Amino acid sequence: MENNVKTQESLLDVQNLKMHFPVFGGVFSTQVATVKAVDGVSFKVKKGETIGVVGESGCGKTTLGRAIIGLYKPTAGKVIFNTKKKDVDLAQLNRSEFKPYRRDIQMIFQDPYASLNPRMSVGEIIREPMDIHNPEMSEKEKLEKVKWLLNKCGLREEQSARYPHEFSGGQRQRVGIARALATNPEIIIADEPVSALDVSIQAQVINLMMDLQEEFGLTYIFIAHDLAIVKHISTRIAVMYLGNIVELGDGDDVYERAKHPYSRALLSAVPQPDPERKDKNRIILEGDVPTPLNKPSGCGFRTRCPIAKPACAEKIPELVDVGNGQFVACPYWEEKF
């Protein structure tokens, strides 16, 4: 996807964000461990761009999105949101304090079957955010906007009286997109919005999101594990591993010229539509992904990294600009393997 960001204004600035979950056990239910789902993540999101967050299952992608939008209270760090009025740290707000900003930052959930209330009609589902965040709107205005959103998302206005169980998976996700757009948000966090859909339907939903972004100037944080989809929609790509971002840069640079050992291994596994290709460049990683309950010291990837050094166990490597705005969290990324 070409970089069509109209402005370099930073809409969201995530600074050293951590999301740790205590694990309790024993007779007296004492804390016995900590799951470090997100362990010091920093990045900026520019207005009008799409930043894709990619990684294996369990790397902390979904937790990151939920911590940014306030569904989880971050353990530490900042989420600076550049609103129309002022910069505000969303990580410090409680539920009631977050409400005024909820209309500007919305979420599309992964499961279109579980994210819609089965007791509400589609029209009521799309209208609900307006009832909460736009009380100044009249009943007629809300009704007209529901119809308009249905049409924008590829559904018919007469379908507003139907219930979620009467729709296919792709149609339900369109309803989820319409609901997210109901409050005219500035930023939308899409948590694997097409992973539960058929391949043909995935393309339709992705193209719809791209069309809506161009028309309304939306900003996306697009979370997924499918690298081909992430490359198609993203302006920039952030690669996550075990709670940390290991590489961040322009979509084409990361996809075509990955530098971190994990990014290179991940991209080497992408299927290629070439029957003559013998997968000579396929990188096979040893061992399994460590558990967030007991992360390795220092670099989380060092136990599987083909170029790991003893120094990798000492501290978590920082994201360093290695040129052309591409950031890599590995001091040995130039070594071949």
Secondary structure as the mmCIF struct_conf table of DSSP 4:
data_model
#
loop_
_struct_conf.conf_type_id
_struct_conf.id
_struct_conf.beg_label_comp_id
_struct_conf.beg_label_asym_id
_struct_conf.beg_label_seq_id
_struct_conf.end_label_comp_id
_struct_conf.end_label_asym_id
_struct_conf.end_label_seq_id
BEND BEND1 LYS A 6 LYS A 6
STRN STRN1 SER A 10 GLY A 25
TURN_TY1_P TURN_TY1_P1 GLY A 26 SER A 29
STRN STRN2 THR A 30 LYS A 46
TURN_TY1_P TURN_TY1_P2 LYS A 47 GLY A 48
STRN STRN3 THR A 50 VAL A 54
BEND BEND2 GLU A 56 GLU A 56
TURN_TY1_P TURN_TY1_P3 SER A 57 GLY A 58
BEND BEND3 CYS A 59 GLY A 60
HELX_RH_AL_P HELX_RH_AL_P1 LYS A 61 ILE A 69
TURN_TY1_P TURN_TY1_P4 GLY A 70 GLY A 70
BEND BEND4 LEU A 71 TYR A 72
BEND BEND5 THR A 75 THR A 75
STRN STRN4 ALA A 76 ASN A 82
BEND BEND6 LYS A 84 LYS A 85
STRN STRN5 ASP A 87 ASP A 89
HELX_RH_3T_P HELX_RH_3T_P1 LEU A 90 GLN A 92
HELX_RH_AL_P HELX_RH_AL_P2 ARG A 95 ARG A 102
TURN_TY1_P TURN_TY1_P5 ARG A 103 ASP A 104
STRN STRN6 ILE A 105 ILE A 108
BEND BEND7 GLN A 110 GLN A 110
TURN_TY1_P TURN_TY1_P6 PRO A 112 ALA A 114
BEND BEND8 SER A 115 LEU A 116
TURN_TY1_P TURN_TY1_P7 PRO A 118 ARG A 119
BEND BEND9 MET A 120 MET A 120
HELX_RH_AL_P HELX_RH_AL_P3 VAL A 122 HIS A 133
TURN_TY1_P TURN_TY1_P8 PRO A 135 GLU A 136
BEND BEND10 MET A 137 MET A 137
HELX_RH_AL_P HELX_RH_AL_P4 GLU A 139 LYS A 152
TURN_TY1_P TURN_TY1_P9 CYS A 153 GLY A 154
HELX_RH_3T_P HELX_RH_3T_P2 GLU A 157 ALA A 161
BEND BEND11 ARG A 162 ARG A 162
HELX_RH_3T_P HELX_RH_3T_P3 PRO A 164 GLU A 166
BEND BEND12 PHE A 167 PHE A 167
HELX_RH_AL_P HELX_RH_AL_P5 GLY A 169 LEU A 181
TURN_TY1_P TURN_TY1_P10 ALA A 182 THR A 183
BEND BEND13 GLU A 186 GLU A 186
STRN STRN7 ILE A 187 ASP A 191
BEND BEND14 GLU A 192 GLU A 192
TURN_TY1_P TURN_TY1_P11 PRO A 193 ALA A 196
BEND BEND15 LEU A 197 LEU A 197
HELX_RH_AL_P HELX_RH_AL_P6 VAL A 199 PHE A 216
TURN_TY1_P TURN_TY1_P12 GLY A 217 GLY A 217
STRN STRN8 THR A 219 ALA A 224
BEND BEND16 HIS A 225 HIS A 225
HELX_RH_AL_P HELX_RH_AL_P7 LEU A 227 ILE A 233
BEND BEND17 THR A 235 THR A 235
STRN STRN9 ARG A 236 TYR A 241
TURN_TY1_P TURN_TY1_P13 LEU A 242 GLY A 243
STRN STRN10 ASN A 244 ASP A 250
HELX_RH_AL_P HELX_RH_AL_P8 GLY A 251 GLU A 256
BEND BEND18 ARG A 257 ARG A 257
BEND BEND19 HIS A 260 HIS A 260
HELX_RH_AL_P HELX_RH_AL_P9 PRO A 261 SER A 268
TURN_TY1_P TURN_TY1_P14 ALA A 269 ALA A 269
BEND BEND20 VAL A 270 VAL A 270
BEND BEND21 PRO A 273 PRO A 273
TURN_TY1_P TURN_TY1_P15 PRO A 275 GLU A 276
TURN_TY1_P TURN_TY1_P16 LYS A 280 ASN A 281
HELX_LH_PP_P HELX_LH_PP_P1 ARG A 282 GLU A 286
BEND BEND22 GLY A 287 GLY A 287
HELX_LH_PP_P HELX_LH_PP_P2 VAL A 289 THR A 291
HELX_RH_3T_P HELX_RH_3T_P4 PRO A 292 ASN A 294
HELX_LH_PP_P HELX_LH_PP_P3 LYS A 295 PRO A 296
BEND BEND23 SER A 297 GLY A 298
TURN_TY1_P TURN_TY1_P17 GLY A 300 ARG A 304
TURN_TY1_P TURN_TY1_P18 PRO A 306 ILE A 307
HELX_RH_3T_P HELX_RH_3T_P5 PRO A 310 ALA A 313
TURN_TY1_P TURN_TY1_P19 GLU A 314 GLU A 314
BEND BEND24 LYS A 315 LYS A 315
HELX_LH_PP_P HELX_LH_PP_P4 ILE A 316 LEU A 319
STRN STRN11 VAL A 320 ASP A 321
BEND BEND25 GLY A 323 GLY A 323
TURN_TY1_P TURN_TY1_P20 ASN A 324 GLY A 325
STRN STRN12 PHE A 327 VAL A 328
BEND BEND26 ALA A 329 ALA A 329
TURN_TY1_P TURN_TY1_P21 PRO A 331 GLU A 334
BEND BEND27 GLU A 335 GLU A 335
#
